[in-house]
Amino acid sequence: MTGQRRVLEVGGLPTHAFGHRDPLWWAVILLVCIEGTMLVLLTLSYFYLRDRMTPWPVDPIPRALAWVATVELALWLISAAPTHLAGKAAIRGSVRGMRNGLIAATVPAIVGLVCRFVIMRALPFDWDANAYASVVWTLLGAQWFHGLTGAGENVLYIVLLFRGPVEHKHRVDIQVSTPLWYFVIAGATLVWLVLFLGPLLGGGR
């Protein structure tokens, strides 16, 4: 008796998907989990040192830099809305909407990255001065690198949207990048709360 092979016809299925139906979305979420764990561990290291070093902080962060960090955080928060709109435009297939959203998100992000660079250049201690300095520099640098890669990716998308051709896979990429952008904003918020809220409220030099 000869068995018959069952064939599943998939020719009518869509060639792309958005959100959790796309494997790339899950890859981005896993990446966020990995990088987020790193930021959490750095934060725990900061508080671990705080309980074991006297005086604390060894070299206080100047209040002026805390204000710069506040401006930086505000810029990242501003970028959230146009990022959301760009993701919605990607689902609709609106090239103009994607362009406008990404540009409106990337410009304040780049200014925010410049603010972080200014902060790191103006810190009153080098990265290798002591354990406190090392964890501060690592926390600032790691989160800054996340923002830098996110903004760089956006610039590439913007160039593609102007030059074309824009394919379905590019729309999926833009929509999938929104959770990563939100992660960058969350990381900037964490850094501000851990490193700059105290100097901002408590005065300082």
Backbone torsions as a table, in degrees:
resi	resn	phi	psi	omega
1	MET	NA	123.0	-177.9
2	THR	-91.9	125.7	178.8
3	GLY	-79.6	153.0	178.3
4	GLN	-99.1	136.9	177.4
5	ARG	-82.0	131.3	177.6
6	ARG	-89.1	130.0	-178.1
7	VAL	-114.0	129.6	178.3
8	LEU	-97.5	119.8	-179.3
9	GLU	-84.7	115.9	-178.4
10	VAL	-118.1	10.3	-176.9
11	GLY	-63.0	-25.9	-178.1
12	GLY	-88.5	-2.6	-179.6
13	LEU	-75.1	150.7	178.7
14	PRO	-66.0	151.9	-178.2
15	THR	-88.8	-5.1	179.6
16	HIS	-148.3	161.6	179.5
17	ALA	-147.7	162.7	-179.4
18	PHE	-120.5	158.3	176.4
19	GLY	67.9	-146.0	-173.4
20	HIS	-69.1	-8.3	176.7
21	ARG	-80.7	-7.9	-178.8
22	ASP	-103.8	131.0	-179.7
23	PRO	-59.1	-32.5	-179.7
24	LEU	-63.5	-33.6	178.1
25	TRP	-60.0	-43.4	178.9
26	TRP	-67.2	-35.2	176.7
27	ALA	-62.7	-42.0	178.4
28	VAL	-64.7	-41.9	179.0
29	ILE	-62.2	-41.3	177.2
30	LEU	-65.0	-38.5	176.2
31	LEU	-61.9	-43.1	177.8
32	VAL	-60.4	-41.3	178.8
33	CYS	-62.4	-42.2	-179.4
34	ILE	-66.3	-50.8	-178.3
35	GLU	-68.1	-34.4	177.1
36	GLY	-64.9	-38.1	176.2
37	THR	-61.1	-39.2	178.4
38	MET	-62.4	-44.3	179.2
39	LEU	-64.6	-38.2	178.4
40	VAL	-64.7	-41.9	179.0
41	LEU	-64.6	-39.1	176.7
42	LEU	-64.6	-39.4	178.0
43	THR	-64.6	-42.7	177.3
44	LEU	-62.8	-37.1	176.8
45	SER	-62.9	-38.9	178.7
46	TYR	-60.6	-48.6	-178.4
47	PHE	-72.9	-28.6	173.6
48	TYR	-61.9	-45.4	179.2
49	LEU	-67.4	-34.6	-178.2
50	ARG	-60.5	-32.5	180.0
51	ASP	-82.1	-6.0	-173.3
52	ARG	-127.1	2.9	179.4
53	MET	-122.0	136.0	177.9
54	THR	-134.1	129.6	-0.9
55	PRO	-77.2	165.8	176.8
56	TRP	-130.3	132.5	-9.5
57	PRO	-72.3	154.2	-178.7
58	VAL	-60.5	-47.7	175.4
59	ASP	-125.9	101.4	-175.8
60	PRO	-59.7	142.8	174.3
61	ILE	-75.3	127.2	-178.9
62	PRO	-59.2	146.6	-179.1
63	ARG	-62.7	-33.0	179.8
64	ALA	-60.8	-38.1	178.0
65	LEU	-70.1	-31.8	176.5
66	ALA	-64.2	-35.4	176.6
67	TRP	-68.2	-39.5	176.2
68	VAL	-61.5	-41.3	178.6
69	ALA	-64.5	-33.0	177.4
70	THR	-67.1	-40.9	175.5
71	VAL	-62.7	-42.5	178.8
72	GLU	-59.4	-46.5	-179.9
73	LEU	-61.9	-41.2	178.8
74	ALA	-60.3	-39.3	179.6
75	LEU	-65.0	-41.0	178.0
76	TRP	-65.4	-41.1	179.2
77	LEU	-64.4	-37.9	178.0
78	ILE	-61.2	-35.0	-176.1
79	SER	-71.8	-11.2	-176.3
80	ALA	-66.9	-44.1	-176.1
81	ALA	-62.8	-51.0	178.8
82	PRO	-64.9	-28.0	175.1
83	THR	-64.7	-42.9	177.0
84	HIS	-61.1	-43.5	-179.8
85	LEU	-65.7	-37.5	178.0
86	ALA	-63.9	-39.8	177.4
87	GLY	-63.9	-41.2	177.2
88	LYS	-65.5	-38.4	178.5
89	ALA	-65.4	-34.1	178.1
90	ALA	-64.0	-39.5	178.6
91	ILE	-66.0	-39.3	179.7
92	ARG	-73.6	-23.9	-175.6
93	GLY	87.9	21.6	-179.3
94	SER	-88.2	105.3	179.6
95	VAL	-64.6	-41.9	179.5
96	ARG	-62.4	-42.6	179.0
97	GLY	-63.2	-40.2	177.8
98	MET	-64.7	-43.6	179.5
99	ARG	-60.6	-51.4	-176.7
100	ASN	-62.8	-42.0	-179.7
101	GLY	-64.9	-44.0	-178.5
102	LEU	-67.9	-39.1	178.5
103	ILE	-64.6	-45.1	-179.1
104	ALA	-65.3	-25.8	177.6
105	ALA	-85.7	-35.9	-172.4
106	THR	-77.4	-35.9	-178.4
107	VAL	-59.9	-53.6	177.3
108	PRO	-64.2	-29.9	178.6
109	ALA	-64.9	-42.4	179.5
110	ILE	-63.9	-41.3	176.5
111	VAL	-62.5	-39.7	177.5
112	GLY	-63.2	-38.9	177.3
113	LEU	-63.9	-37.5	176.5
114	VAL	-64.6	-40.6	177.1
115	CYS	-59.2	-44.6	179.2
116	ARG	-63.0	-39.5	178.4
117	PHE	-62.1	-41.7	177.5
118	VAL	-61.2	-43.7	-179.9
119	ILE	-60.2	-47.1	-176.8
120	MET	-66.5	-35.6	177.5
121	ARG	-69.0	-29.6	-174.0
122	ALA	-95.9	-0.9	178.9
123	LEU	-58.7	140.1	-176.1
124	PRO	-80.1	16.2	179.4
125	PHE	-150.0	149.9	175.9
126	ASP	-83.0	164.3	-176.0
127	TRP	-64.0	-26.7	-176.1
128	ASP	-103.1	17.4	-177.4
129	ALA	-67.8	-40.7	-179.8
130	ASN	-167.7	-179.1	-178.4
131	ALA	-63.3	-39.7	178.0
132	TYR	-59.6	-47.8	-179.7
133	ALA	-61.6	-39.6	-178.5
134	SER	-64.0	-44.4	-177.7
135	VAL	-71.1	-34.2	177.0
136	VAL	-65.1	-48.1	-179.9
137	TRP	-63.6	-39.8	-179.4
138	THR	-67.1	-41.1	178.6
139	LEU	-64.6	-45.2	177.6
140	LEU	-63.9	-45.2	-175.4
141	GLY	-69.5	-40.3	-179.4
142	ALA	-64.0	-46.4	-179.1
143	GLN	-69.5	-33.8	176.6
144	TRP	-63.5	-38.8	178.6
145	PHE	-65.2	-38.6	175.7
146	HIS	-58.6	-46.6	179.3
147	GLY	-65.1	-37.8	-179.0
148	LEU	-64.7	-43.7	179.2
149	THR	-67.2	-37.4	177.9
150	GLY	-64.6	-44.8	179.2
151	ALA	-66.9	-38.9	177.8
152	GLY	-62.7	-40.7	176.8
153	GLU	-62.7	-41.2	178.4
154	ASN	-61.6	-40.2	179.4
155	VAL	-61.3	-41.6	178.1
156	LEU	-62.7	-42.0	177.7
157	TYR	-62.3	-41.1	-178.7
158	ILE	-63.2	-44.3	178.1
159	VAL	-60.4	-43.9	179.2
160	LEU	-61.7	-41.4	-177.8
161	LEU	-67.5	-26.7	176.9
162	PHE	-84.7	-36.3	-175.9
163	ARG	-88.5	-35.4	-178.4
164	GLY	70.2	179.9	-6.9
165	PRO	-76.4	146.6	180.0
166	VAL	-96.1	113.0	-179.1
167	GLU	-98.6	171.2	179.9
168	HIS	-58.6	-39.3	-177.9
169	LYS	-63.9	-30.9	178.3
170	HIS	-70.9	-37.3	175.7
171	ARG	-62.1	-41.3	178.3
172	VAL	-63.6	-42.8	179.6
173	ASP	-59.3	-44.1	-178.4
174	ILE	-66.1	-41.7	179.6
175	GLN	-67.9	-38.3	-178.8
176	VAL	-69.3	-27.0	-177.9
177	SER	-72.3	-13.2	-177.8
178	THR	-63.9	-42.2	176.9
179	PRO	-61.0	-34.9	178.0
180	LEU	-65.3	-38.6	178.6
181	TRP	-65.9	-41.4	177.4
182	TYR	-62.6	-34.6	176.8
183	PHE	-64.0	-40.9	177.8
184	VAL	-61.1	-42.3	179.0
185	ILE	-64.3	-41.8	178.1
186	ALA	-63.0	-39.0	177.6
187	GLY	-65.2	-40.9	177.2
188	ALA	-62.8	-38.0	178.1
189	THR	-65.7	-42.7	178.3
190	LEU	-60.9	-46.2	-180.0
191	VAL	-60.8	-42.2	179.9
192	TRP	-63.6	-44.2	-178.8
193	LEU	-64.4	-40.3	-175.5
194	VAL	-76.7	-44.6	-170.3
195	LEU	-100.4	-30.0	-168.0
196	PHE	-115.1	-17.8	-179.3
197	LEU	-65.6	-41.5	179.2
198	GLY	-61.0	-53.9	176.8
199	PRO	-59.1	-32.9	-179.2
200	LEU	-68.7	-40.9	-178.3
201	LEU	-84.4	-32.2	-173.7
202	GLY	-95.6	6.0	-179.3
203	GLY	84.1	-127.8	-175.9
204	GLY	113.0	-170.9	-175.8
205	ARG	-74.5	NA	NA
